Amino acid sequence: MRIAMIFECLTEFQRDLKQLLKRFRSIEEDLETLKKYLITCPSAFPPTSFLLNNLNSNQEIIKIKKFACKALKGKGSNSGIRIIYAFHKDEQKIVFIELYFKGDKASEDRDRIIKYYGKK
């Protein structure tokens, strides 16, 4: 019997989502579609997503580069929306860490990731 996947969000992720919702109205619906995909394929799957290295973390920290956002017409999966999450394999849990638009910032907030997922 397969254990159901648990999804959680950091408070900072919720703030990221709230900000992006103002510009990309479909993003909540797009995230629900992503969750359905992650239930069956939670680990990194290049070129759609990949592991972030050099973070000194016990969890798989994954960056999704190809996120389909309906609000970005004509962009499809190359929308520029990026999602960072931690996959807790043993618990079958995904924690969303960061959500950002590549046009606003070049890369993920490594300090945020280390704050929550760096080794103590």
Biopython code that builds the backbone (N, CA, C, O; Angstrom):
import numpy as np
from Bio.PDB.StructureBuilder import StructureBuilder

atoms = [
    (1, "MET", "N", (0.835, -1.192, 0.000)),
    (1, "MET", "CA", (0.000, 0.000, 0.000)),
    (1, "MET", "C", (0.879, 1.254, 0.000)),
    (1, "MET", "O", (1.812, 1.366, 0.794)),
    (2, "ARG", "N", (0.575, 2.182, -0.885)),
    (2, "ARG", "CA", (1.364, 3.401, -1.010)),
    (2, "ARG", "C", (0.883, 4.460, -0.021)),
    (2, "ARG", "O", (-0.317, 4.701, 0.114)),
    (3, "ILE", "N", (1.828, 5.082, 0.660)),
    (3, "ILE", "CA", (1.522, 6.149, 1.609)),
    (3, "ILE", "C", (1.247, 7.427, 0.818)),
    (3, "ILE", "O", (1.941, 7.722, -0.155)),
    (4, "ALA", "N", (0.237, 8.178, 1.237)),
    (4, "ALA", "CA", (-0.101, 9.437, 0.570)),
    (4, "ALA", "C", (1.003, 10.470, 0.796)),
    (4, "ALA", "O", (1.630, 10.506, 1.855)),
    (5, "MET", "N", (1.223, 11.293, -0.202)),
    (5, "MET", "CA", (2.219, 12.360, -0.102)),
    (5, "MET", "C", (1.644, 13.506, 0.729)),
    (5, "MET", "O", (0.485, 13.888, 0.562)),
    (6, "ILE", "N", (2.456, 14.038, 1.612)),
    (6, "ILE", "CA", (2.073, 15.179, 2.438)),
    (6, "ILE", "C", (2.730, 16.420, 1.830)),
    (6, "ILE", "O", (3.910, 16.392, 1.481)),
    (7, "PHE", "N", (1.968, 17.505, 1.705)),
    (7, "PHE", "CA", (2.505, 18.754, 1.178)),
    (7, "PHE", "C", (2.412, 19.830, 2.242)),
    (7, "PHE", "O", (1.374, 20.008, 2.880)),
    (8, "GLU", "N", (3.518, 20.550, 2.424)),
    (8, "GLU", "CA", (3.573, 21.677, 3.353)),
    (8, "GLU", "C", (4.272, 22.840, 2.666)),
    (8, "GLU", "O", (4.966, 22.664, 1.665)),
    (9, "CYS", "N", (4.076, 24.034, 3.222)),
    (9, "CYS", "CA", (4.721, 25.238, 2.675)),
    (9, "CYS", "C", (5.340, 26.026, 3.818)),
    (9, "CYS", "O", (4.747, 26.155, 4.889)),
    (10, "LEU", "N", (6.533, 26.551, 3.584)),
    (10, "LEU", "CA", (7.116, 27.485, 4.540)),
    (10, "LEU", "C", (6.318, 28.783, 4.497)),
    (10, "LEU", "O", (5.676, 29.088, 3.492)),
    (11, "THR", "N", (6.358, 29.541, 5.579)),
    (11, "THR", "CA", (5.689, 30.839, 5.630)),
    (11, "THR", "C", (6.209, 31.748, 4.514)),
    (11, "THR", "O", (5.439, 32.483, 3.895)),
    (12, "GLU", "N", (7.507, 31.692, 4.265)),
    (12, "GLU", "CA", (8.094, 32.517, 3.200)),
    (12, "GLU", "C", (7.549, 32.116, 1.829)),
    (12, "GLU", "O", (7.344, 32.972, 0.968)),
    (13, "PHE", "N", (7.317, 30.828, 1.625)),
    (13, "PHE", "CA", (6.738, 30.363, 0.365)),
    (13, "PHE", "C", (5.338, 30.950, 0.191)),
    (13, "PHE", "O", (4.973, 31.385, -0.901)),
    (14, "GLN", "N", (4.563, 30.961, 1.265)),
    (14, "GLN", "CA", (3.211, 31.537, 1.214)),
    (14, "GLN", "C", (3.265, 33.011, 0.820)),
    (14, "GLN", "O", (2.421, 33.484, 0.059)),
    (15, "ARG", "N", (4.253, 33.732, 1.337)),
    (15, "ARG", "CA", (4.423, 35.149, 0.964)),
    (15, "ARG", "C", (4.799, 35.276, -0.510)),
    (15, "ARG", "O", (4.278, 36.135, -1.221)),
    (16, "ASP", "N", (5.716, 34.405, -0.963)),
    (16, "ASP", "CA", (6.101, 34.403, -2.383)),
    (16, "ASP", "C", (4.866, 34.188, -3.255)),
    (16, "ASP", "O", (4.664, 34.889, -4.246)),
    (17, "LEU", "N", (4.046, 33.211, -2.872)),
    (17, "LEU", "CA", (2.847, 32.878, -3.629)),
    (17, "LEU", "C", (1.880, 34.057, -3.675)),
    (17, "LEU", "O", (1.331, 34.379, -4.729)),
    (18, "LYS", "N", (1.680, 34.682, -2.552)),
    (18, "LYS", "CA", (0.766, 35.831, -2.476)),
    (18, "LYS", "C", (1.222, 36.951, -3.411)),
    (18, "LYS", "O", (0.406, 37.570, -4.094)),
    (19, "GLN", "N", (2.522, 37.205, -3.436)),
    (19, "GLN", "CA", (3.057, 38.253, -4.313)),
    (19, "GLN", "C", (2.883, 37.898, -5.789)),
    (19, "GLN", "O", (2.472, 38.741, -6.586)),
    (20, "LEU", "N", (3.193, 36.663, -6.150)),
    (20, "LEU", "CA", (3.102, 36.253, -7.553)),
    (20, "LEU", "C", (1.658, 36.115, -8.037)),
    (20, "LEU", "O", (1.387, 36.260, -9.229)),
    (21, "LEU", "N", (0.734, 35.836, -7.120)),
    (21, "LEU", "CA", (-0.676, 35.727, -7.484)),
    (21, "LEU", "C", (-1.224, 37.030, -8.058)),
    (21, "LEU", "O", (-2.144, 37.018, -8.876)),
    (22, "LYS", "N", (-0.657, 38.145, -7.626)),
    (22, "LYS", "CA", (-1.093, 39.448, -8.136)),
    (22, "LYS", "C", (-0.823, 39.571, -9.628)),
    (22, "LYS", "O", (-1.574, 40.235, -10.343)),
    (23, "ARG", "N", (0.241, 38.937, -10.101)),
    (23, "ARG", "CA", (0.641, 39.025, -11.509)),
    (23, "ARG", "C", (0.234, 37.809, -12.323)),
    (23, "ARG", "O", (-0.068, 37.928, -13.510)),
    (24, "PHE", "N", (0.225, 36.638, -11.691)),
    (24, "PHE", "CA", (-0.042, 35.387, -12.392)),
    (24, "PHE", "C", (-1.213, 34.684, -11.712)),
    (24, "PHE", "O", (-1.014, 33.862, -10.818)),
    (25, "ARG", "N", (-2.418, 35.002, -12.132)),
    (25, "ARG", "CA", (-3.635, 34.569, -11.442)),
    (25, "ARG", "C", (-3.861, 33.055, -11.435)),
    (25, "ARG", "O", (-4.600, 32.544, -10.594)),
    (26, "SER", "N", (-3.235, 32.345, -12.356)),
    (26, "SER", "CA", (-3.464, 30.891, -12.434)),
    (26, "SER", "C", (-2.503, 30.092, -11.556)),
    (26, "SER", "O", (-2.570, 28.863, -11.540)),
    (27, "ILE", "N", (-1.632, 30.748, -10.842)),
    (27, "ILE", "CA", (-0.535, 30.032, -10.187)),
    (27, "ILE", "C", (-1.003, 29.037, -9.119)),
    (27, "ILE", "O", (-0.373, 27.994, -8.947)),
    (28, "GLU", "N", (-2.088, 29.331, -8.399)),
    (28, "GLU", "CA", (-2.587, 28.360, -7.412)),
    (28, "GLU", "C", (-3.071, 27.090, -8.107)),
    (28, "GLU", "O", (-2.768, 25.982, -7.663)),
    (29, "GLU", "N", (-3.815, 27.247, -9.183)),
    (29, "GLU", "CA", (-4.289, 26.099, -9.959)),
    (29, "GLU", "C", (-3.101, 25.338, -10.559)),
    (29, "GLU", "O", (-3.092, 24.107, -10.582)),
    (30, "ASP", "N", (-2.115, 26.071, -11.036)),
    (30, "ASP", "CA", (-0.920, 25.444, -11.606)),
    (30, "ASP", "C", (-0.165, 24.641, -10.546)),
    (30, "ASP", "O", (0.384, 23.581, -10.845)),
    (31, "LEU", "N", (-0.138, 25.142, -9.314)),
    (31, "LEU", "CA", (0.513, 24.416, -8.210)),
    (31, "LEU", "C", (-0.229, 23.120, -7.885)),
    (31, "LEU", "O", (0.402, 22.111, -7.572)),
    (32, "GLU", "N", (-1.541, 23.139, -7.955)),
    (32, "GLU", "CA", (-2.310, 21.920, -7.707)),
    (32, "GLU", "C", (-1.991, 20.864, -8.765)),
    (32, "GLU", "O", (-1.886, 19.679, -8.448)),
    (33, "THR", "N", (-1.839, 21.289, -10.012)),
    (33, "THR", "CA", (-1.452, 20.371, -11.084)),
    (33, "THR", "C", (-0.066, 19.794, -10.798)),
    (33, "THR", "O", (0.172, 18.601, -10.982)),
    (34, "LEU", "N", (0.840, 20.658, -10.346)),
    (34, "LEU", "CA", (2.192, 20.209, -10.003)),
    (34, "LEU", "C", (2.153, 19.168, -8.883)),
    (34, "LEU", "O", (2.866, 18.167, -8.949)),
    (35, "LYS", "N", (1.341, 19.389, -7.872)),
    (35, "LYS", "CA", (1.249, 18.444, -6.752)),
    (35, "LYS", "C", (0.835, 17.063, -7.242)),
    (35, "LYS", "O", (1.375, 16.055, -6.785)),
    (36, "LYS", "N", (-0.111, 17.009, -8.162)),
    (36, "LYS", "CA", (-0.546, 15.718, -8.716)),
    (36, "LYS", "C", (0.626, 15.002, -9.391)),
    (36, "LYS", "O", (0.766, 13.784, -9.289)),
    (37, "TYR", "N", (1.463, 15.779, -10.080)),
    (37, "TYR", "CA", (2.652, 15.205, -10.730)),
    (37, "TYR", "C", (3.662, 14.718, -9.685)),
    (37, "TYR", "O", (4.236, 13.638, -9.825)),
    (38, "LEU", "N", (3.872, 15.521, -8.643)),
    (38, "LEU", "CA", (4.874, 15.189, -7.626)),
    (38, "LEU", "C", (4.500, 13.961, -6.799)),
    (38, "LEU", "O", (5.380, 13.308, -6.237)),
    (39, "ILE", "N", (3.225, 13.640, -6.717)),
    (39, "ILE", "CA", (2.808, 12.435, -6.000)),
    (39, "ILE", "C", (3.433, 11.204, -6.641)),
    (39, "ILE", "O", (3.827, 10.269, -5.945)),
    (40, "THR", "N", (3.524, 11.205, -7.966)),
    (40, "THR", "CA", (4.075, 10.042, -8.669)),
    (40, "THR", "C", (5.571, 10.167, -8.949)),
    (40, "THR", "O", (6.255, 9.156, -9.107)),
    (41, "CYS", "N", (6.082, 11.387, -9.013)),
    (41, "CYS", "CA", (7.492, 11.600, -9.363)),
    (41, "CYS", "C", (8.085, 12.722, -8.507)),
    (41, "CYS", "O", (8.337, 13.814, -9.016)),
    (42, "PRO", "N", (8.311, 12.467, -7.209)),
    (42, "PRO", "CA", (8.767, 13.531, -6.309)),
    (42, "PRO", "C", (10.251, 13.882, -6.396)),
    (42, "PRO", "O", (10.645, 14.980, -6.001)),
    (43, "SER", "N", (11.071, 12.979, -6.900)),
    (43, "SER", "CA", (12.513, 13.252, -6.980)),
    (43, "SER", "C", (12.843, 14.077, -8.215)),
    (43, "SER", "O", (12.003, 14.264, -9.095)),
    (44, "ALA", "N", (14.062, 14.564, -8.268)),
    (44, "ALA", "CA", (14.514, 15.360, -9.411)),
    (44, "ALA", "C", (14.412, 14.549, -10.696)),
    (44, "ALA", "O", (14.701, 13.352, -10.715)),
    (45, "PHE", "N", (14.002, 15.209, -11.753)),
    (45, "PHE", "CA", (13.812, 14.557, -13.039)),
    (45, "PHE", "C", (14.280, 15.504, -14.144)),
    (45, "PHE", "O", (13.466, 16.186, -14.769)),
    (46, "PRO", "N", (15.614, 15.544, -14.387)),
    (46, "PRO", "CA", (16.141, 16.442, -15.422)),
    (46, "PRO", "C", (15.505, 16.160, -16.781)),
    (46, "PRO", "O", (15.212, 14.999, -17.066)),
    (47, "PRO", "N", (15.278, 17.143, -17.621)),
    (47, "PRO", "CA", (15.604, 18.565, -17.474)),
    (47, "PRO", "C", (14.509, 19.386, -16.810)),
    (47, "PRO", "O", (14.640, 20.604, -16.691)),
    (48, "THR", "N", (13.426, 18.737, -16.375)),
    (48, "THR", "CA", (12.327, 19.459, -15.735)),
    (48, "THR", "C", (12.730, 19.999, -14.369)),
    (48, "THR", "O", (12.414, 21.136, -14.018)),
    (49, "SER", "N", (13.426, 19.174, -13.610)),
    (49, "SER", "CA", (13.859, 19.567, -12.270)),
    (49, "SER", "C", (15.203, 18.909, -11.966)),
    (49, "SER", "O", (15.583, 17.919, -12.591)),
    (50, "PHE", "N", (15.904, 19.475, -11.005)),
    (50, "PHE", "CA", (17.209, 18.908, -10.653)),
    (50, "PHE", "C", (17.545, 19.181, -9.191)),
    (50, "PHE", "O", (17.017, 20.107, -8.576)),
    (51, "LEU", "N", (18.437, 18.352, -8.650)),
    (51, "LEU", "CA", (18.902, 18.517, -7.271)),
    (51, "LEU", "C", (19.797, 19.743, -7.159)),
    (51, "LEU", "O", (20.636, 19.995, -8.024)),
    (52, "LEU", "N", (19.610, 20.497, -6.092)),
    (52, "LEU", "CA", (20.519, 21.604, -5.802)),
    (52, "LEU", "C", (21.660, 21.041, -4.961)),
    (52, "LEU", "O", (21.435, 20.401, -3.934)),
    (53, "ASN", "N", (22.860, 21.285, -5.402)),
    (53, "ASN", "CA", (24.042, 20.742, -4.730)),
    (53, "ASN", "C", (24.671, 21.753, -3.783)),
    (53, "ASN", "O", (24.289, 22.923, -3.753)),
    (54, "ASN", "N", (25.634, 21.282, -3.016)),
    (54, "ASN", "CA", (26.435, 22.102, -2.100)),
    (54, "ASN", "C", (25.591, 22.815, -1.045)),
    (54, "ASN", "O", (25.883, 23.952, -0.673)),
    (55, "LEU", "N", (24.555, 22.152, -0.572)),
    (55, "LEU", "CA", (23.705, 22.746, 0.461)),
    (55, "LEU", "C", (23.898, 22.090, 1.820)),
    (55, "LEU", "O", (23.395, 22.586, 2.828)),
    (56, "ASN", "N", (24.628, 20.971, 1.854)),
    (56, "ASN", "CA", (24.890, 20.273, 3.112)),
    (56, "ASN", "C", (23.572, 19.950, 3.840)),
    (56, "ASN", "O", (23.411, 20.255, 5.022)),
    (57, "SER", "N", (22.649, 19.337, 3.117)),
    (57, "SER", "CA", (21.341, 19.016, 3.663)),
    (57, "SER", "C", (21.121, 17.504, 3.691)),
    (57, "SER", "O", (21.667, 16.765, 2.871)),
    (58, "ASN", "N", (20.312, 17.064, 4.650)),
    (58, "ASN", "CA", (19.955, 15.646, 4.730)),
    (58, "ASN", "C", (18.807, 15.294, 3.786)),
    (58, "ASN", "O", (18.558, 14.115, 3.533)),
    (59, "GLN", "N", (18.112, 16.289, 3.269)),
    (59, "GLN", "CA", (16.970, 16.075, 2.387)),
    (59, "GLN", "C", (17.361, 16.365, 0.941)),
    (59, "GLN", "O", (18.361, 17.032, 0.673)),
    (60, "GLU", "N", (16.560, 15.854, 0.023)),
    (60, "GLU", "CA", (16.727, 16.214, -1.384)),
    (60, "GLU", "C", (16.115, 17.594, -1.573)),
    (60, "GLU", "O", (14.915, 17.776, -1.367)),
    (61, "ILE", "N", (16.929, 18.563, -1.961)),
    (61, "ILE", "CA", (16.434, 19.904, -2.251)),
    (61, "ILE", "C", (16.384, 20.010, -3.774)),
    (61, "ILE", "O", (17.404, 19.870, -4.448)),
    (62, "ILE", "N", (15.205, 20.253, -4.300)),
    (62, "ILE", "CA", (14.975, 20.178, -5.742)),
    (62, "ILE", "C", (14.462, 21.499, -6.273)),
    (62, "ILE", "O", (13.637, 22.166, -5.649)),
    (63, "LYS", "N", (14.969, 21.863, -7.437)),
    (63, "LYS", "CA", (14.539, 23.081, -8.132)),
    (63, "LYS", "C", (13.801, 22.672, -9.400)),
    (63, "LYS", "O", (14.326, 21.931, -10.230)),
    (64, "ILE", "N", (12.586, 23.162, -9.532)),
    (64, "ILE", "CA", (11.806, 22.918, -10.743)),
    (64, "ILE", "C", (12.004, 24.101, -11.680)),
    (64, "ILE", "O", (11.701, 25.243, -11.334)),
    (65, "LYS", "N", (12.512, 23.814, -12.855)),
    (65, "LYS", "CA", (12.744, 24.865, -13.852)),
    (65, "LYS", "C", (11.624, 24.937, -14.885)),
    (65, "LYS", "O", (11.332, 26.006, -15.420)),
    (66, "LYS", "N", (11.011, 23.812, -15.156)),
    (66, "LYS", "CA", (9.976, 23.786, -16.188)),
    (66, "LYS", "C", (8.612, 23.666, -15.527)),
    (66, "LYS", "O", (8.051, 22.577, -15.402)),
    (67, "PHE", "N", (8.097, 24.812, -15.108)),
    (67, "PHE", "CA", (6.810, 24.889, -14.432)),
    (67, "PHE", "C", (5.820, 25.572, -15.363)),
    (67, "PHE", "O", (6.004, 26.734, -15.727)),
    (68, "ALA", "N", (4.774, 24.858, -15.748)),
    (68, "ALA", "CA", (3.780, 25.411, -16.661)),
    (68, "ALA", "C", (2.844, 26.347, -15.910)),
    (68, "ALA", "O", (2.170, 25.943, -14.963)),
    (69, "CYS", "N", (2.811, 27.602, -16.344)),
    (69, "CYS", "CA", (1.936, 28.616, -15.745)),
    (69, "CYS", "C", (1.000, 29.130, -16.833)),
    (69, "CYS", "O", (1.436, 29.762, -17.795)),
    (70, "LYS", "N", (-0.293, 28.852, -16.667)),
    (70, "LYS", "CA", (-1.275, 29.244, -17.680)),
    (70, "LYS", "C", (-1.368, 30.756, -17.856)),
    (70, "LYS", "O", (-1.702, 31.237, -18.938)),
    (71, "ALA", "N", (-1.074, 31.503, -16.799)),
    (71, "ALA", "CA", (-1.180, 32.962, -16.859)),
    (71, "ALA", "C", (-0.102, 33.588, -17.739)),
    (71, "ALA", "O", (-0.218, 34.748, -18.134)),
    (72, "LEU", "N", (0.936, 32.832, -18.043)),
    (72, "LEU", "CA", (1.998, 33.322, -18.923)),
    (72, "LEU", "C", (1.750, 32.746, -20.313)),
    (72, "LEU", "O", (2.309, 31.716, -20.689)),
    (73, "LYS", "N", (0.915, 33.422, -21.048)),
    (73, "LYS", "CA", (0.501, 32.940, -22.367)),
    (73, "LYS", "C", (1.705, 32.737, -23.288)),
    (73, "LYS", "O", (2.608, 33.571, -23.360)),
    (74, "GLY", "N", (1.687, 31.609, -23.983)),
    (74, "GLY", "CA", (2.723, 31.330, -24.969)),
    (74, "GLY", "C", (4.054, 30.880, -24.403)),
    (74, "GLY", "O", (4.986, 30.602, -25.158)),
    (75, "LYS", "N", (4.159, 30.804, -23.084)),
    (75, "LYS", "CA", (5.437, 30.432, -22.468)),
    (75, "LYS", "C", (5.486, 28.953, -22.086)),
    (75, "LYS", "O", (6.563, 28.362, -22.006)),
    (76, "GLY", "N", (4.316, 28.359, -21.853)),
    (76, "GLY", "CA", (4.273, 26.945, -21.498)),
    (76, "GLY", "C", (5.143, 26.609, -20.310)),
    (76, "GLY", "O", (5.144, 27.325, -19.309)),
    (77, "SER", "N", (5.882, 25.523, -20.420)),
    (77, "SER", "CA", (6.705, 25.084, -19.296)),
    (77, "SER", "C", (7.957, 25.932, -19.132)),
    (77, "SER", "O", (8.630, 25.837, -18.106)),
    (78, "ASN", "N", (8.281, 26.755, -20.113)),
    (78, "ASN", "CA", (9.436, 27.660, -20.001)),
    (78, "ASN", "C", (8.990, 29.032, -19.488)),
    (78, "ASN", "O", (9.475, 30.065, -19.951)),
    (79, "SER", "N", (8.070, 29.030, -18.538)),
    (79, "SER", "CA", (7.440, 30.255, -18.064)),
    (79, "SER", "C", (8.377, 31.183, -17.305)),
    (79, "SER", "O", (8.138, 32.389, -17.253)),
    (80, "GLY", "N", (9.417, 30.652, -16.727)),
    (80, "GLY", "CA", (10.290, 31.479, -15.898)),
    (80, "GLY", "C", (9.945, 31.385, -14.429)),
    (80, "GLY", "O", (10.641, 31.963, -13.594)),
    (81, "ILE", "N", (8.886, 30.672, -14.095)),
    (81, "ILE", "CA", (8.540, 30.444, -12.686)),
    (81, "ILE", "C", (9.422, 29.308, -12.175)),
    (81, "ILE", "O", (9.559, 28.274, -12.830)),
    (82, "ARG", "N", (10.011, 29.508, -11.013)),
    (82, "ARG", "CA", (10.869, 28.498, -10.405)),
    (82, "ARG", "C", (10.308, 28.126, -9.036)),
    (82, "ARG", "O", (9.797, 28.976, -8.307)),
    (83, "ILE", "N", (10.412, 26.854, -8.704)),
    (83, "ILE", "CA", (9.944, 26.356, -7.412)),
    (83, "ILE", "C", (11.056, 25.530, -6.782)),
    (83, "ILE", "O", (11.663, 24.680, -7.434)),
    (84, "ILE", "N", (11.311, 25.790, -5.514)),
    (84, "ILE", "CA", (12.293, 25.034, -4.750)),
    (84, "ILE", "C", (11.532, 24.282, -3.653)),
    (84, "ILE", "O", (10.707, 24.859, -2.944)),
    (85, "TYR", "N", (11.827, 22.989, -3.529)),
    (85, "TYR", "CA", (11.173, 22.217, -2.473)),
    (85, "TYR", "C", (12.126, 21.179, -1.907)),
    (85, "TYR", "O", (13.128, 20.811, -2.520)),
    (86, "ALA", "N", (11.772, 20.719, -0.705)),
    (86, "ALA", "CA", (12.528, 19.651, -0.046)),
    (86, "ALA", "C", (11.674, 18.393, -0.082)),
    (86, "ALA", "O", (10.492, 18.416, 0.260)),
    (87, "PHE", "N", (12.294, 17.299, -0.500)),
    (87, "PHE", "CA", (11.601, 16.011, -0.516)),
    (87, "PHE", "C", (12.121, 15.171, 0.635)),
    (87, "PHE", "O", (13.292, 14.794, 0.665)),
    (88, "HIS", "N", (11.235, 14.879, 1.587)),
    (88, "HIS", "CA", (11.545, 14.026, 2.728)),
    (88, "HIS", "C", (11.101, 12.609, 2.350)),
    (88, "HIS", "O", (9.945, 12.233, 2.545)),
    (89, "LYS", "N", (12.021, 11.852, 1.818)),
    (89, "LYS", "CA", (11.698, 10.530, 1.273)),
    (89, "LYS", "C", (11.084, 9.595, 2.323)),
    (89, "LYS", "O", (10.079, 8.937, 2.053)),
    (90, "ASP", "N", (11.677, 9.535, 3.501)),
    (90, "ASP", "CA", (11.213, 8.615, 4.542)),
    (90, "ASP", "C", (9.785, 8.923, 5.005)),
    (90, "ASP", "O", (9.020, 8.019, 5.342)),
    (91, "GLU", "N", (9.444, 10.205, 5.014)),
    (91, "GLU", "CA", (8.123, 10.627, 5.486)),
    (91, "GLU", "C", (7.117, 10.783, 4.346)),
    (91, "GLU", "O", (5.932, 11.017, 4.587)),
    (92, "GLN", "N", (7.593, 10.654, 3.095)),
    (92, "GLN", "CA", (6.747, 10.925, 1.931)),
    (92, "GLN", "C", (6.095, 12.300, 2.074)),
    (92, "GLN", "O", (4.875, 12.455, 2.034)),
    (93, "LYS", "N", (6.986, 13.298, 2.245)),
    (93, "LYS", "CA", (6.530, 14.667, 2.471)),
    (93, "LYS", "C", (7.328, 15.609, 1.574)),
    (93, "LYS", "O", (8.531, 15.437, 1.379)),
    (94, "ILE", "N", (6.638, 16.603, 1.037)),
    (94, "ILE", "CA", (7.267, 17.658, 0.246)),
    (94, "ILE", "C", (6.980, 18.978, 0.942)),
    (94, "ILE", "O", (5.834, 19.283, 1.273)),
    (95, "VAL", "N", (8.037, 19.759, 1.160)),
    (95, "VAL", "CA", (7.897, 21.080, 1.763)),
    (95, "VAL", "C", (8.335, 22.109, 0.718)),
    (95, "VAL", "O", (9.492, 22.134, 0.299)),
    (96, "PHE", "N", (7.398, 22.948, 0.312)),
    (96, "PHE", "CA", (7.725, 24.010, -0.646)),
    (96, "PHE", "C", (8.474, 25.115, 0.084)),
    (96, "PHE", "O", (8.011, 25.637, 1.098)),
    (97, "ILE", "N", (9.640, 25.461, -0.451)),
    (97, "ILE", "CA", (10.535, 26.416, 0.194)),
    (97, "ILE", "C", (10.446, 27.797, -0.440)),
    (97, "ILE", "O", (10.335, 28.803, 0.261)),
    (98, "GLU", "N", (10.495, 27.842, -1.769)),
    (98, "GLU", "CA", (10.554, 29.133, -2.453)),
    (98, "GLU", "C", (9.861, 29.054, -3.809)),
    (98, "GLU", "O", (9.875, 28.022, -4.480)),
    (99, "LEU", "N", (9.255, 30.175, -4.190)),
    (99, "LEU", "CA", (8.594, 30.339, -5.474)),
    (99, "LEU", "C", (8.989, 31.713, -5.987)),
    (99, "LEU", "O", (8.804, 32.714, -5.294)),
    (100, "TYR", "N", (9.535, 31.768, -7.204)),
    (100, "TYR", "CA", (9.922, 33.071, -7.730)),
    (100, "TYR", "C", (9.851, 33.088, -9.253)),
    (100, "TYR", "O", (9.848, 32.050, -9.915)),
    (101, "PHE", "N", (9.793, 34.303, -9.776)),
    (101, "PHE", "CA", (9.789, 34.526, -11.215)),
    (101, "PHE", "C", (11.207, 34.908, -11.619)),
    (101, "PHE", "O", (11.792, 35.840, -11.067)),
    (102, "LYS", "N", (11.744, 34.187, -12.576)),
    (102, "LYS", "CA", (13.136, 34.386, -12.978)),
    (102, "LYS", "C", (13.409, 35.813, -13.463)),
    (102, "LYS", "O", (14.534, 36.303, -13.365)),
    (103, "GLY", "N", (12.380, 36.469, -13.981)),
    (103, "GLY", "CA", (12.535, 37.856, -14.406)),
    (103, "GLY", "C", (12.762, 38.822, -13.246)),
    (103, "GLY", "O", (13.251, 39.934, -13.444)),
    (104, "ASP", "N", (12.403, 38.393, -12.034)),
    (104, "ASP", "CA", (12.561, 39.236, -10.841)),
    (104, "ASP", "C", (13.878, 38.999, -10.120)),
    (104, "ASP", "O", (14.450, 39.922, -9.542)),
    (105, "LYS", "N", (14.360, 37.759, -10.154)),
    (105, "LYS", "CA", (15.632, 37.448, -9.499)),
    (105, "LYS", "C", (16.285, 36.275, -10.211)),
    (105, "LYS", "O", (15.603, 35.405, -10.754)),
    (106, "ALA", "N", (17.587, 36.260, -10.204)),
    (106, "ALA", "CA", (18.349, 35.307, -11.016)),
    (106, "ALA", "C", (18.325, 33.878, -10.487)),
    (106, "ALA", "O", (18.265, 32.928, -11.269)),
    (107, "SER", "N", (18.370, 33.717, -9.166)),
    (107, "SER", "CA", (18.439, 32.349, -8.644)),
    (107, "SER", "C", (17.792, 32.250, -7.265)),
    (107, "SER", "O", (17.350, 33.240, -6.683)),
    (108, "GLU", "N", (17.754, 31.024, -6.770)),
    (108, "GLU", "CA", (17.110, 30.730, -5.497)),
    (108, "GLU", "C", (17.817, 31.403, -4.326)),
    (108, "GLU", "O", (18.979, 31.799, -4.420)),
    (109, "ASP", "N", (17.082, 31.521, -3.217)),
    (109, "ASP", "CA", (17.596, 32.105, -1.983)),
    (109, "ASP", "C", (18.263, 30.993, -1.173)),
    (109, "ASP", "O", (17.614, 30.320, -0.373)),
    (110, "ARG", "N", (19.549, 30.811, -1.389)),
    (110, "ARG", "CA", (20.272, 29.730, -0.706)),
    (110, "ARG", "C", (20.291, 29.925, 0.809)),
    (110, "ARG", "O", (20.315, 28.947, 1.556)),
    (111, "ASP", "N", (20.281, 31.166, 1.266)),
    (111, "ASP", "CA", (20.248, 31.408, 2.714)),
    (111, "ASP", "C", (18.964, 30.857, 3.329)),
    (111, "ASP", "O", (18.987, 30.294, 4.423)),
    (112, "ARG", "N", (17.845, 31.021, 2.623)),
    (112, "ARG", "CA", (16.564, 30.492, 3.114)),
    (112, "ARG", "C", (16.619, 28.962, 3.176)),
    (112, "ARG", "O", (16.167, 28.356, 4.147)),
    (113, "ILE", "N", (17.163, 28.361, 2.157)),
    (113, "ILE", "CA", (17.249, 26.896, 2.119)),
    (113, "ILE", "C", (18.117, 26.390, 3.267)),
    (113, "ILE", "O", (17.739, 25.453, 3.969)),
    (114, "ILE", "N", (19.267, 27.002, 3.454)),
    (114, "ILE", "CA", (20.183, 26.592, 4.524)),
    (114, "ILE", "C", (19.581, 26.843, 5.905)),
    (114, "ILE", "O", (19.789, 26.059, 6.831)),
    (115, "LYS", "N", (18.839, 27.932, 6.036)),
    (115, "LYS", "CA", (18.175, 28.246, 7.313)),
    (115, "LYS", "C", (17.294, 27.086, 7.780)),
    (115, "LYS", "O", (17.269, 26.752, 8.965)),
    (116, "TYR", "N", (16.574, 26.479, 6.840)),
    (116, "TYR", "CA", (15.652, 25.398, 7.186)),
    (116, "TYR", "C", (16.229, 23.998, 6.995)),
    (116, "TYR", "O", (15.837, 23.056, 7.684)),
    (117, "TYR", "N", (17.159, 23.870, 6.056)),
    (117, "TYR", "CA", (17.612, 22.524, 5.698)),
    (117, "TYR", "C", (19.110, 22.297, 5.772)),
    (117, "TYR", "O", (19.590, 21.237, 5.371)),
    (118, "GLY", "N", (19.855, 23.260, 6.272)),
    (118, "GLY", "CA", (21.285, 23.025, 6.467)),
    (118, "GLY", "C", (21.484, 22.127, 7.684)),
    (118, "GLY", "O", (20.679, 22.134, 8.615)),
    (119, "LYS", "N", (22.559, 21.362, 7.663)),
    (119, "LYS", "CA", (22.849, 20.475, 8.803)),
    (119, "LYS", "C", (23.213, 21.296, 10.010)),
    (119, "LYS", "O", (23.896, 22.315, 9.908)),
    (120, "LYS", "N", (22.756, 20.849, 11.138)),
    (120, "LYS", "CA", (23.028, 21.535, 12.403)),
    (120, "LYS", "C", (24.401, 21.159, 12.914)),
    (120, "LYS", "O", (24.817, 21.633, 13.971)),
]
sb = StructureBuilder()
sb.init_structure("model")
sb.init_model(0)
sb.init_chain("A")
sb.init_seg("    ")
for serial, (resi, resn, name, xyz) in enumerate(atoms, 1):
    if name == "N":
        sb.init_residue(resn, " ", resi, " ")
    sb.init_atom(name, np.array(xyz, "f"), 0.0, 1.0, " ", f" {name:<3s}", serial, name[0])
structure = sb.get_structure()
